[in-house]
């Protein structure tokens, strides 16, 4: 059977979520897919559980935890499908989630990625994510987080798609070079969405593709040392990598202000030193980050992105 779509699932010590996630895939109304699971050296019997219960799924076993970005890249490279559906292992799908994502992405060949309607698994009166927006302060905002799902019933363009449950066009992933493995985890989906926008592609939020997300299923909590440090470091990587030098100079004062405000936020939680260490790691390791090549033909796209960063910042502050 030809497969039009590959479901790519990275997992690390997530055995307790696998049954819910993988069974929801098997119940999908759309059937022309393959499933590729990448295990990042789990120690919780995840591999054995998958072998025993889902032998029809492809399983890649890593000898060490390579991180989210490297794991999904393995799955993408293994696939020969037209579309890649990236899925966290702590997500449950509604029966029509995949078919509705496909309907959305096939409306326009310039659509690079489609973000699902992510609702909190344990409180379905609240949204988890309706697409991600990026601001001039270098912050990413999960649209709708904590609000009523009913509000987010309209399809719309969004800066980037949350890779926890998003459909990507593989040809564009190949063109962009897939996810940057230097990020390890967190913000790699914003980075690839940014790179796609530079080339004139767009991301869309699909309200009909409903999924339920446990949240922090791998990292363990919303604010922990691992997540704070990596997110802070990667908040340095994203603008450095994707903004040409004139744009970095223009936005520099806002980015520094954003880092300072975030430091105050974490300082009040007793985690200020963790956040600062992440920033230091980011600035000290910029030499290994390959900047996105600037091309004059994309100047209009850069201007559109700058306007979007400003607009998103105003919405973030006042709405």
Secondary structure, DSSP 8 states (H G I E B T S, - for coil): ---SEEEEEEESS-HHHHHHHHHHHHT-S---EEEEEEEES-SSSHHHHHHHH-TTSEEEEESS---HHHHHHHHHHH--SSEEEEE-TTEEE-TTHHHHHHHHHTT-TTEEEEEEEEEETT-TTSEEES-EEE-TTS-EEETTBTS-GGG--S-EEESB--TTEEEEEHHHHHHHTS--GGG-SSSHHHHHHHHHHHTT-EEEEEEEEEEEE--STTT-SSS-HHHHHHHHHHHHHHHHHHS-HHHHHHHHHHHHHHHHHHHHHHHHTT-HHHHHHHHHHHHHTGGG-------GGGHHHHHHHHHHHHHHHHHHHH-
